[in-house]
Amino acid sequence: MAKSSFKLEHPLERRQAEAVIVERAEKSDVPDIDKKKYLVPADLTVGQFVYVVRKRIKLSPEKAIFIFVKNILPPTAGMMSAIYEENKDEDGFLYMTYSGENTFGMLM
């Protein structure tokens, strides 16, 4: 069986370091995400990752979204690699939850 080109280009350590699991918070009013596991480049900021999540859940512009790591809101300008290193689980994954609220008070 041929090795994956991704595996050949990226060592195991780097592949594990880029693995992020994103799940919706229990009582959140935003839609559930279609894909929970992401390979996130180390140079991506939290703000850029939030944009990716917004697109995946097709969140309307008037809705806010908040990403949490261990129930703490990471800085938007923070690097995902730093957040990963500080908060990764013992299994090698970074677990994040997202939640939202309607910032303009509009009802659907």
Jmol script that loads the backbone (N, CA, C; Angstrom):
load data "model"
ATOM      1  N   MET A   1       0.839  -1.174   0.000  1.00  0.00           N
ATOM      2  CA  MET A   1       0.000   0.000   0.000  1.00  0.00           C
ATOM      3  C   MET A   1       0.889   1.244   0.000  1.00  0.00           C
ATOM      4  N   ALA A   2       0.614   2.167  -0.900  1.00  0.00           N
ATOM      5  CA  ALA A   2       1.406   3.387  -1.018  1.00  0.00           C
ATOM      6  C   ALA A   2       1.107   4.331   0.141  1.00  0.00           C
ATOM      7  N   LYS A   3       2.154   5.023   0.574  1.00  0.00           N
ATOM      8  CA  LYS A   3       1.976   5.991   1.656  1.00  0.00           C
ATOM      9  C   LYS A   3       1.285   7.240   1.125  1.00  0.00           C
ATOM     10  N   SER A   4       0.484   7.845   1.960  1.00  0.00           N
ATOM     11  CA  SER A   4      -0.195   9.089   1.621  1.00  0.00           C
ATOM     12  C   SER A   4       0.833  10.190   1.394  1.00  0.00           C
ATOM     13  N   SER A   5       0.599  11.039   0.393  1.00  0.00           N
ATOM     14  CA  SER A   5       1.533  12.135   0.141  1.00  0.00           C
ATOM     15  C   SER A   5       1.542  13.111   1.313  1.00  0.00           C
ATOM     16  N   PHE A   6       0.398  13.276   1.972  1.00  0.00           N
ATOM     17  CA  PHE A   6       0.342  14.150   3.149  1.00  0.00           C
ATOM     18  C   PHE A   6       1.244  13.601   4.246  1.00  0.00           C
ATOM     19  N   LYS A   7       1.202  12.269   4.439  1.00  0.00           N
ATOM     20  CA  LYS A   7       2.049  11.647   5.459  1.00  0.00           C
ATOM     21  C   LYS A   7       3.522  11.802   5.112  1.00  0.00           C
ATOM     22  N   LEU A   8       3.841  11.709   3.828  1.00  0.00           N
ATOM     23  CA  LEU A   8       5.228  11.842   3.408  1.00  0.00           C
ATOM     24  C   LEU A   8       5.730  13.274   3.595  1.00  0.00           C
ATOM     25  N   GLU A   9       4.869  14.244   3.360  1.00  0.00           N
ATOM     26  CA  GLU A   9       5.261  15.650   3.442  1.00  0.00           C
ATOM     27  C   GLU A   9       5.270  16.194   4.871  1.00  0.00           C
ATOM     28  N   HIS A  10       4.484  15.595   5.753  1.00  0.00           N
ATOM     29  CA  HIS A  10       4.341  16.120   7.109  1.00  0.00           C
ATOM     30  C   HIS A  10       4.632  15.026   8.132  1.00  0.00           C
ATOM     31  N   PRO A  11       5.636  15.219   8.987  1.00  0.00           N
ATOM     32  CA  PRO A  11       5.949  14.206   9.999  1.00  0.00           C
ATOM     33  C   PRO A  11       4.795  14.027  10.989  1.00  0.00           C
ATOM     34  N   LEU A  12       4.758  12.862  11.636  1.00  0.00           N
ATOM     35  CA  LEU A  12       3.694  12.522  12.585  1.00  0.00           C
ATOM     36  C   LEU A  12       3.514  13.610  13.638  1.00  0.00           C
ATOM     37  N   GLU A  13       4.614  14.102  14.167  1.00  0.00           N
ATOM     38  CA  GLU A  13       4.553  15.131  15.205  1.00  0.00           C
ATOM     39  C   GLU A  13       3.772  16.356  14.719  1.00  0.00           C
ATOM     40  N   ARG A  14       4.043  16.764  13.487  1.00  0.00           N
ATOM     41  CA  ARG A  14       3.353  17.936  12.933  1.00  0.00           C
ATOM     42  C   ARG A  14       1.883  17.629  12.666  1.00  0.00           C
ATOM     43  N   ARG A  15       1.599  16.433  12.156  1.00  0.00           N
ATOM     44  CA  ARG A  15       0.198  16.067  11.888  1.00  0.00           C
ATOM     45  C   ARG A  15      -0.599  16.075  13.178  1.00  0.00           C
ATOM     46  N   GLN A  16      -0.026  15.545  14.249  1.00  0.00           N
ATOM     47  CA  GLN A  16      -0.719  15.531  15.536  1.00  0.00           C
ATOM     48  C   GLN A  16      -0.874  16.946  16.078  1.00  0.00           C
ATOM     49  N   ALA A  17       0.132  17.768  15.860  1.00  0.00           N
ATOM     50  CA  ALA A  17       0.106  19.134  16.380  1.00  0.00           C
ATOM     51  C   ALA A  17      -0.940  19.995  15.693  1.00  0.00           C
ATOM     52  N   GLU A  18      -1.407  19.574  14.545  1.00  0.00           N
ATOM     53  CA  GLU A  18      -2.383  20.365  13.804  1.00  0.00           C
ATOM     54  C   GLU A  18      -3.809  19.884  14.021  1.00  0.00           C
ATOM     55  N   ALA A  19      -4.010  18.847  14.808  1.00  0.00           N
ATOM     56  CA  ALA A  19      -5.336  18.251  14.956  1.00  0.00           C
ATOM     57  C   ALA A  19      -6.171  18.991  16.002  1.00  0.00           C
ATOM     58  N   VAL A  20      -7.327  19.492  15.546  1.00  0.00           N
ATOM     59  CA  VAL A  20      -8.239  20.235  16.410  1.00  0.00           C
ATOM     60  C   VAL A  20      -9.628  19.623  16.289  1.00  0.00           C
ATOM     61  N   ILE A  21     -10.272  19.395  17.423  1.00  0.00           N
ATOM     62  CA  ILE A  21     -11.643  18.884  17.460  1.00  0.00           C
ATOM     63  C   ILE A  21     -12.545  20.039  17.889  1.00  0.00           C
ATOM     64  N   VAL A  22     -13.574  20.324  17.088  1.00  0.00           N
ATOM     65  CA  VAL A  22     -14.488  21.433  17.366  1.00  0.00           C
ATOM     66  C   VAL A  22     -15.894  20.884  17.541  1.00  0.00           C
ATOM     67  N   GLU A  23     -16.530  21.224  18.668  1.00  0.00           N
ATOM     68  CA  GLU A  23     -17.892  20.768  18.944  1.00  0.00           C
ATOM     69  C   GLU A  23     -18.737  21.933  19.442  1.00  0.00           C
ATOM     70  N   ARG A  24     -20.028  21.847  19.188  1.00  0.00           N
ATOM     71  CA  ARG A  24     -20.955  22.881  19.647  1.00  0.00           C
ATOM     72  C   ARG A  24     -21.178  22.735  21.152  1.00  0.00           C
ATOM     73  N   ALA A  25     -21.251  23.852  21.839  1.00  0.00           N
ATOM     74  CA  ALA A  25     -21.564  23.838  23.270  1.00  0.00           C
ATOM     75  C   ALA A  25     -22.981  23.308  23.459  1.00  0.00           C
ATOM     76  N   GLU A  26     -23.227  22.648  24.575  1.00  0.00           N
ATOM     77  CA  GLU A  26     -24.498  21.957  24.817  1.00  0.00           C
ATOM     78  C   GLU A  26     -25.738  22.812  24.619  1.00  0.00           C
ATOM     79  N   LYS A  27     -25.784  23.981  25.213  1.00  0.00           N
ATOM     80  CA  LYS A  27     -27.002  24.792  25.158  1.00  0.00           C
ATOM     81  C   LYS A  27     -26.895  25.934  24.159  1.00  0.00           C
ATOM     82  N   SER A  28     -26.074  25.771  23.151  1.00  0.00           N
ATOM     83  CA  SER A  28     -25.859  26.816  22.162  1.00  0.00           C
ATOM     84  C   SER A  28     -27.026  26.895  21.182  1.00  0.00           C
ATOM     85  N   ASP A  29     -27.289  28.104  20.704  1.00  0.00           N
ATOM     86  CA  ASP A  29     -28.367  28.299  19.738  1.00  0.00           C
ATOM     87  C   ASP A  29     -27.864  28.330  18.295  1.00  0.00           C
ATOM     88  N   VAL A  30     -26.582  28.078  18.079  1.00  0.00           N
ATOM     89  CA  VAL A  30     -26.046  28.055  16.718  1.00  0.00           C
ATOM     90  C   VAL A  30     -26.111  26.634  16.164  1.00  0.00           C
ATOM     91  N   PRO A  31     -26.102  26.499  14.830  1.00  0.00           N
ATOM     92  CA  PRO A  31     -26.199  25.164  14.224  1.00  0.00           C
ATOM     93  C   PRO A  31     -25.017  24.260  14.583  1.00  0.00           C
ATOM     94  N   ASP A  32     -25.247  22.966  14.477  1.00  0.00           N
ATOM     95  CA  ASP A  32     -24.184  21.989  14.700  1.00  0.00           C
ATOM     96  C   ASP A  32     -23.254  22.001  13.490  1.00  0.00           C
ATOM     97  N   ILE A  33     -21.995  21.750  13.714  1.00  0.00           N
ATOM     98  CA  ILE A  33     -21.008  21.769  12.639  1.00  0.00           C
ATOM     99  C   ILE A  33     -20.984  20.415  11.935  1.00  0.00           C
ATOM    100  N   ASP A  34     -20.742  20.433  10.630  1.00  0.00           N
ATOM    101  CA  ASP A  34     -20.791  19.196   9.846  1.00  0.00           C
ATOM    102  C   ASP A  34     -19.530  18.354   9.982  1.00  0.00           C
ATOM    103  N   LYS A  35     -18.448  18.963  10.383  1.00  0.00           N
ATOM    104  CA  LYS A  35     -17.166  18.265  10.486  1.00  0.00           C
ATOM    105  C   LYS A  35     -16.524  18.689  11.800  1.00  0.00           C
ATOM    106  N   LYS A  36     -16.121  17.734  12.603  1.00  0.00           N
ATOM    107  CA  LYS A  36     -15.600  18.065  13.927  1.00  0.00           C
ATOM    108  C   LYS A  36     -14.075  18.084  14.018  1.00  0.00           C
ATOM    109  N   LYS A  37     -13.388  17.370  13.129  1.00  0.00           N
ATOM    110  CA  LYS A  37     -11.931  17.279  13.200  1.00  0.00           C
ATOM    111  C   LYS A  37     -11.304  18.107  12.078  1.00  0.00           C
ATOM    112  N   TYR A  38     -10.347  18.935  12.447  1.00  0.00           N
ATOM    113  CA  TYR A  38      -9.681  19.807  11.483  1.00  0.00           C
ATOM    114  C   TYR A  38      -8.174  19.698  11.623  1.00  0.00           C
ATOM    115  N   LEU A  39      -7.493  19.758  10.499  1.00  0.00           N
ATOM    116  CA  LEU A  39      -6.040  19.883  10.493  1.00  0.00           C
ATOM    117  C   LEU A  39      -5.766  21.363  10.303  1.00  0.00           C
ATOM    118  N   VAL A  40      -5.257  21.996  11.327  1.00  0.00           N
ATOM    119  CA  VAL A  40      -5.105  23.445  11.340  1.00  0.00           C
ATOM    120  C   VAL A  40      -3.631  23.808  11.211  1.00  0.00           C
ATOM    121  N   PRO A  41      -3.278  24.617  10.213  1.00  0.00           N
ATOM    122  CA  PRO A  41      -1.885  25.051  10.088  1.00  0.00           C
ATOM    123  C   PRO A  41      -1.442  25.810  11.338  1.00  0.00           C
ATOM    124  N   ALA A  42      -0.211  25.614  11.735  1.00  0.00           N
ATOM    125  CA  ALA A  42       0.311  26.220  12.961  1.00  0.00           C
ATOM    126  C   ALA A  42       0.302  27.745  12.902  1.00  0.00           C
ATOM    127  N   ASP A  43       0.387  28.321  11.699  1.00  0.00           N
ATOM    128  CA  ASP A  43       0.456  29.781  11.583  1.00  0.00           C
ATOM    129  C   ASP A  43      -0.913  30.451  11.471  1.00  0.00           C
ATOM    130  N   LEU A  44      -1.983  29.706  11.671  1.00  0.00           N
ATOM    131  CA  LEU A  44      -3.335  30.258  11.626  1.00  0.00           C
ATOM    132  C   LEU A  44      -3.654  30.920  12.967  1.00  0.00           C
ATOM    133  N   THR A  45      -4.324  32.076  12.923  1.00  0.00           N
ATOM    134  CA  THR A  45      -4.733  32.719  14.170  1.00  0.00           C
ATOM    135  C   THR A  45      -6.091  32.176  14.599  1.00  0.00           C
ATOM    136  N   VAL A  46      -6.438  32.416  15.852  1.00  0.00           N
ATOM    137  CA  VAL A  46      -7.743  31.995  16.365  1.00  0.00           C
ATOM    138  C   VAL A  46      -8.845  32.679  15.559  1.00  0.00           C
ATOM    139  N   GLY A  47      -8.669  33.955  15.246  1.00  0.00           N
ATOM    140  CA  GLY A  47      -9.655  34.690  14.457  1.00  0.00           C
ATOM    141  C   GLY A  47      -9.885  34.068  13.092  1.00  0.00           C
ATOM    142  N   GLN A  48      -8.816  33.635  12.436  1.00  0.00           N
ATOM    143  CA  GLN A  48      -8.943  32.980  11.137  1.00  0.00           C
ATOM    144  C   GLN A  48      -9.658  31.644  11.275  1.00  0.00           C
ATOM    145  N   PHE A  49      -9.394  30.932  12.366  1.00  0.00           N
ATOM    146  CA  PHE A  49     -10.060  29.653  12.584  1.00  0.00           C
ATOM    147  C   PHE A  49     -11.547  29.863  12.862  1.00  0.00           C
ATOM    148  N   VAL A  50     -11.885  30.924  13.593  1.00  0.00           N
ATOM    149  CA  VAL A  50     -13.294  31.252  13.842  1.00  0.00           C
ATOM    150  C   VAL A  50     -14.007  31.479  12.509  1.00  0.00           C
ATOM    151  N   TYR A  51     -13.339  32.138  11.574  1.00  0.00           N
ATOM    152  CA  TYR A  51     -13.911  32.369  10.244  1.00  0.00           C
ATOM    153  C   TYR A  51     -14.213  31.037   9.551  1.00  0.00           C
ATOM    154  N   VAL A  52     -13.303  30.085   9.655  1.00  0.00           N
ATOM    155  CA  VAL A  52     -13.509  28.757   9.067  1.00  0.00           C
ATOM    156  C   VAL A  52     -14.737  28.087   9.689  1.00  0.00           C
ATOM    157  N   VAL A  53     -14.842  28.154  11.005  1.00  0.00           N
ATOM    158  CA  VAL A  53     -15.983  27.551  11.701  1.00  0.00           C
ATOM    159  C   VAL A  53     -17.286  28.228  11.273  1.00  0.00           C
ATOM    160  N   ARG A  54     -17.289  29.560  11.196  1.00  0.00           N
ATOM    161  CA  ARG A  54     -18.491  30.299  10.760  1.00  0.00           C
ATOM    162  C   ARG A  54     -18.962  29.815   9.391  1.00  0.00           C
ATOM    163  N   LYS A  55     -18.005  29.639   8.477  1.00  0.00           N
ATOM    164  CA  LYS A  55     -18.361  29.175   7.132  1.00  0.00           C
ATOM    165  C   LYS A  55     -18.932  27.765   7.159  1.00  0.00           C
ATOM    166  N   ARG A  56     -18.356  26.886   7.985  1.00  0.00           N
ATOM    167  CA  ARG A  56     -18.812  25.490   8.040  1.00  0.00           C
ATOM    168  C   ARG A  56     -20.221  25.369   8.600  1.00  0.00           C
ATOM    169  N   ILE A  57     -20.592  26.238   9.537  1.00  0.00           N
ATOM    170  CA  ILE A  57     -21.935  26.141  10.124  1.00  0.00           C
ATOM    171  C   ILE A  57     -22.915  27.092   9.441  1.00  0.00           C
ATOM    172  N   LYS A  58     -22.426  27.830   8.437  1.00  0.00           N
ATOM    173  CA  LYS A  58     -23.270  28.757   7.672  1.00  0.00           C
ATOM    174  C   LYS A  58     -24.009  29.728   8.596  1.00  0.00           C
ATOM    175  N   LEU A  59     -23.246  30.382   9.443  1.00  0.00           N
ATOM    176  CA  LEU A  59     -23.801  31.306  10.421  1.00  0.00           C
ATOM    177  C   LEU A  59     -24.054  32.666   9.779  1.00  0.00           C
ATOM    178  N   SER A  60     -25.246  33.220  10.001  1.00  0.00           N
ATOM    179  CA  SER A  60     -25.604  34.517   9.418  1.00  0.00           C
ATOM    180  C   SER A  60     -24.740  35.629  10.028  1.00  0.00           C
ATOM    181  N   PRO A  61     -24.511  36.700   9.260  1.00  0.00           N
ATOM    182  CA  PRO A  61     -23.607  37.768   9.705  1.00  0.00           C
ATOM    183  C   PRO A  61     -24.017  38.458  11.005  1.00  0.00           C
ATOM    184  N   GLU A  62     -25.322  38.506  11.312  1.00  0.00           N
ATOM    185  CA  GLU A  62     -25.748  39.198  12.533  1.00  0.00           C
ATOM    186  C   GLU A  62     -25.555  38.368  13.799  1.00  0.00           C
ATOM    187  N   LYS A  63     -25.137  37.130  13.636  1.00  0.00           N
ATOM    188  CA  LYS A  63     -24.906  36.258  14.799  1.00  0.00           C
ATOM    189  C   LYS A  63     -23.425  36.248  15.169  1.00  0.00           C
ATOM    190  N   ALA A  64     -23.186  36.255  16.462  1.00  0.00           N
ATOM    191  CA  ALA A  64     -21.812  36.170  16.971  1.00  0.00           C
ATOM    192  C   ALA A  64     -21.483  34.709  17.248  1.00  0.00           C
ATOM    193  N   ILE A  65     -20.210  34.417  17.224  1.00  0.00           N
ATOM    194  CA  ILE A  65     -19.762  33.074  17.595  1.00  0.00           C
ATOM    195  C   ILE A  65     -18.551  33.224  18.509  1.00  0.00           C
ATOM    196  N   PHE A  66     -18.511  32.385  19.504  1.00  0.00           N
ATOM    197  CA  PHE A  66     -17.425  32.412  20.472  1.00  0.00           C
ATOM    198  C   PHE A  66     -16.810  31.023  20.540  1.00  0.00           C
ATOM    199  N   ILE A  67     -15.493  30.966  20.442  1.00  0.00           N
ATOM    200  CA  ILE A  67     -14.760  29.702  20.510  1.00  0.00           C
ATOM    201  C   ILE A  67     -14.099  29.623  21.886  1.00  0.00           C
ATOM    202  N   PHE A  68     -14.250  28.478  22.531  1.00  0.00           N
ATOM    203  CA  PHE A  68     -13.683  28.291  23.862  1.00  0.00           C
ATOM    204  C   PHE A  68     -12.724  27.106  23.883  1.00  0.00           C
ATOM    205  N   VAL A  69     -11.670  27.254  24.668  1.00  0.00           N
ATOM    206  CA  VAL A  69     -10.732  26.171  24.940  1.00  0.00           C
ATOM    207  C   VAL A  69     -10.712  26.020  26.456  1.00  0.00           C
ATOM    208  N   LYS A  70     -11.152  24.881  26.939  1.00  0.00           N
ATOM    209  CA  LYS A  70     -11.257  24.646  28.386  1.00  0.00           C
ATOM    210  C   LYS A  70     -12.065  25.755  29.064  1.00  0.00           C
ATOM    211  N   ASN A  71     -13.189  26.113  28.445  1.00  0.00           N
ATOM    212  CA  ASN A  71     -14.107  27.140  28.950  1.00  0.00           C
ATOM    213  C   ASN A  71     -13.496  28.538  29.042  1.00  0.00           C
ATOM    214  N   ILE A  72     -12.431  28.775  28.303  1.00  0.00           N
ATOM    215  CA  ILE A  72     -11.782  30.090  28.267  1.00  0.00           C
ATOM    216  C   ILE A  72     -11.762  30.576  26.823  1.00  0.00           C
ATOM    217  N   LEU A  73     -12.059  31.858  26.634  1.00  0.00           N
ATOM    218  CA  LEU A  73     -12.044  32.472  25.315  1.00  0.00           C
ATOM    219  C   LEU A  73     -10.605  32.834  24.958  1.00  0.00           C
ATOM    220  N   PRO A  74     -10.001  32.166  23.966  1.00  0.00           N
ATOM    221  CA  PRO A  74      -8.616  32.493  23.609  1.00  0.00           C
ATOM    222  C   PRO A  74      -8.560  33.828  22.863  1.00  0.00           C
ATOM    223  N   PRO A  75      -7.418  34.520  22.894  1.00  0.00           N
ATOM    224  CA  PRO A  75      -7.310  35.800  22.177  1.00  0.00           C
ATOM    225  C   PRO A  75      -7.435  35.597  20.670  1.00  0.00           C
ATOM    226  N   THR A  76      -8.171  36.484  20.019  1.00  0.00           N
ATOM    227  CA  THR A  76      -8.418  36.381  18.581  1.00  0.00           C
ATOM    228  C   THR A  76      -7.121  36.392  17.783  1.00  0.00           C
ATOM    229  N   ALA A  77      -6.155  37.169  18.230  1.00  0.00           N
ATOM    230  CA  ALA A  77      -4.881  37.267  17.512  1.00  0.00           C
ATOM    231  C   ALA A  77      -3.911  36.151  17.896  1.00  0.00           C
ATOM    232  N   GLY A  78      -4.290  35.302  18.853  1.00  0.00           N
ATOM    233  CA  GLY A  78      -3.417  34.214  19.283  1.00  0.00           C
ATOM    234  C   GLY A  78      -3.200  33.192  18.181  1.00  0.00           C
ATOM    235  N   MET A  79      -2.016  32.628  18.157  1.00  0.00           N
ATOM    236  CA  MET A  79      -1.699  31.615  17.155  1.00  0.00           C
ATOM    237  C   MET A  79      -2.262  30.270  17.603  1.00  0.00           C
ATOM    238  N   MET A  80      -2.845  29.550  16.666  1.00  0.00           N
ATOM    239  CA  MET A  80      -3.411  28.240  16.982  1.00  0.00           C
ATOM    240  C   MET A  80      -2.335  27.300  17.514  1.00  0.00           C
ATOM    241  N   SER A  81      -1.107  27.439  17.024  1.00  0.00           N
ATOM    242  CA  SER A  81      -0.024  26.568  17.500  1.00  0.00           C
ATOM    243  C   SER A  81       0.247  26.803  18.986  1.00  0.00           C
ATOM    244  N   ALA A  82       0.209  28.058  19.423  1.00  0.00           N
ATOM    245  CA  ALA A  82       0.439  28.369  20.837  1.00  0.00           C
ATOM    246  C   ALA A  82      -0.727  27.868  21.688  1.00  0.00           C
ATOM    247  N   ILE A  83      -1.952  28.063  21.201  1.00  0.00           N
ATOM    248  CA  ILE A  83      -3.139  27.589  21.920  1.00  0.00           C
ATOM    249  C   ILE A  83      -3.071  26.067  22.047  1.00  0.00           C
ATOM    250  N   TYR A  84      -2.654  25.413  20.962  1.00  0.00           N
ATOM    251  CA  TYR A  84      -2.524  23.952  20.975  1.00  0.00           C
ATOM    252  C   TYR A  84      -1.512  23.508  22.026  1.00  0.00           C
ATOM    253  N   GLU A  85      -0.327  24.098  21.995  1.00  0.00           N
ATOM    254  CA  GLU A  85       0.741  23.691  22.920  1.00  0.00           C
ATOM    255  C   GLU A  85       0.335  23.875  24.381  1.00  0.00           C
ATOM    256  N   GLU A  86      -0.404  24.935  24.661  1.00  0.00           N
ATOM    257  CA  GLU A  86      -0.793  25.229  26.040  1.00  0.00           C
ATOM    258  C   GLU A  86      -1.980  24.393  26.515  1.00  0.00           C
ATOM    259  N   ASN A  87      -2.803  23.903  25.583  1.00  0.00           N
ATOM    260  CA  ASN A  87      -4.079  23.303  25.984  1.00  0.00           C
ATOM    261  C   ASN A  87      -4.379  21.926  25.414  1.00  0.00           C
ATOM    262  N   LYS A  88      -3.427  21.317  24.712  1.00  0.00           N
ATOM    263  CA  LYS A  88      -3.722  20.021  24.094  1.00  0.00           C
ATOM    264  C   LYS A  88      -4.032  18.967  25.151  1.00  0.00           C
ATOM    265  N   ASP A  89      -4.873  18.034  24.766  1.00  0.00           N
ATOM    266  CA  ASP A  89      -5.262  16.938  25.639  1.00  0.00           C
ATOM    267  C   ASP A  89      -4.158  15.885  25.627  1.00  0.00           C
ATOM    268  N   GLU A  90      -4.222  14.960  26.559  1.00  0.00           N
ATOM    269  CA  GLU A  90      -3.215  13.891  26.614  1.00  0.00           C
ATOM    270  C   GLU A  90      -3.248  12.997  25.380  1.00  0.00           C
ATOM    271  N   ASP A  91      -4.376  13.000  24.637  1.00  0.00           N
ATOM    272  CA  ASP A  91      -4.457  12.190  23.418  1.00  0.00           C
ATOM    273  C   ASP A  91      -3.867  12.904  22.203  1.00  0.00           C
ATOM    274  N   GLY A  92      -3.360  14.133  22.393  1.00  0.00           N
ATOM    275  CA  GLY A  92      -2.713  14.853  21.305  1.00  0.00           C
ATOM    276  C   GLY A  92      -3.631  15.782  20.538  1.00  0.00           C
ATOM    277  N   PHE A  93      -4.898  15.857  20.914  1.00  0.00           N
ATOM    278  CA  PHE A  93      -5.834  16.731  20.219  1.00  0.00           C
ATOM    279  C   PHE A  93      -6.132  17.974  21.052  1.00  0.00           C
ATOM    280  N   LEU A  94      -6.451  19.053  20.365  1.00  0.00           N
ATOM    281  CA  LEU A  94      -6.927  20.267  21.019  1.00  0.00           C
ATOM    282  C   LEU A  94      -8.443  20.266  20.892  1.00  0.00           C
ATOM    283  N   TYR A  95      -9.139  20.305  22.016  1.00  0.00           N
ATOM    284  CA  TYR A  95     -10.604  20.291  22.006  1.00  0.00           C
ATOM    285  C   TYR A  95     -11.131  21.705  22.195  1.00  0.00           C
ATOM    286  N   MET A  96     -11.990  22.127  21.267  1.00  0.00           N
ATOM    287  CA  MET A  96     -12.585  23.458  21.313  1.00  0.00           C
ATOM    288  C   MET A  96     -14.098  23.317  21.247  1.00  0.00           C
ATOM    289  N   THR A  97     -14.800  24.227  21.890  1.00  0.00           N
ATOM    290  CA  THR A  97     -16.256  24.275  21.764  1.00  0.00           C
ATOM    291  C   THR A  97     -16.623  25.656  21.244  1.00  0.00           C
ATOM    292  N   TYR A  98     -17.772  25.733  20.586  1.00  0.00           N
ATOM    293  CA  TYR A  98     -18.232  27.028  20.103  1.00  0.00           C
ATOM    294  C   TYR A  98     -19.664  27.256  20.547  1.00  0.00           C
ATOM    295  N   SER A  99     -19.981  28.507  20.722  1.00  0.00           N
ATOM    296  CA  SER A  99     -21.312  28.906  21.138  1.00  0.00           C
ATOM    297  C   SER A  99     -21.600  30.252  20.495  1.00  0.00           C
ATOM    298  N   GLY A 100     -22.844  30.631  20.464  1.00  0.00           N
ATOM    299  CA  GLY A 100     -23.186  31.910  19.854  1.00  0.00           C
ATOM    300  C   GLY A 100     -24.345  32.583  20.530  1.00  0.00           C
ATOM    301  N   GLU A 101     -24.519  33.835  20.174  1.00  0.00           N
ATOM    302  CA  GLU A 101     -25.682  34.579  20.616  1.00  0.00           C
ATOM    303  C   GLU A 101     -26.006  35.593  19.541  1.00  0.00           C
ATOM    304  N   ASN A 102     -27.234  36.030  19.506  1.00  0.00           N
ATOM    305  CA  ASN A 102     -27.658  36.996  18.510  1.00  0.00           C
ATOM    306  C   ASN A 102     -27.280  38.385  19.003  1.00  0.00           C
ATOM    307  N   THR A 103     -26.283  39.004  18.382  1.00  0.00           N
ATOM    308  CA  THR A 103     -25.753  40.270  18.889  1.00  0.00           C
ATOM    309  C   THR A 103     -26.650  41.467  18.605  1.00  0.00           C
ATOM    310  N   PHE A 104     -27.571  41.338  17.669  1.00  0.00           N
ATOM    311  CA  PHE A 104     -28.432  42.466  17.321  1.00  0.00           C
ATOM    312  C   PHE A 104     -29.860  42.302  17.812  1.00  0.00           C
ATOM    313  N   GLY A 105     -30.145  41.265  18.565  1.00  0.00           N
ATOM    314  CA  GLY A 105     -31.463  41.072  19.150  1.00  0.00           C
ATOM    315  C   GLY A 105     -32.556  40.711  18.165  1.00  0.00           C
ATOM    316  N   MET A 106     -32.197  40.239  16.990  1.00  0.00           N
ATOM    317  CA  MET A 106     -33.207  39.866  15.992  1.00  0.00           C
ATOM    318  C   MET A 106     -33.666  38.434  16.240  1.00  0.00           C
ATOM    319  N   LEU A 107     -34.937  38.186  16.037  1.00  0.00           N
ATOM    320  CA  LEU A 107     -35.482  36.841  16.192  1.00  0.00           C
ATOM    321  C   LEU A 107     -35.717  36.224  14.832  1.00  0.00           C
ATOM    322  N   MET A 108     -35.540  34.931  14.745  1.00  0.00           N
ATOM    323  CA  MET A 108     -35.795  34.210  13.496  1.00  0.00           C
ATOM    324  C   MET A 108     -37.262  33.891  13.369  1.00  0.00           C
TER     325      MET A 108
END
end "model"
wireframe off; spacefill off
backbone 0.3
color backbone group
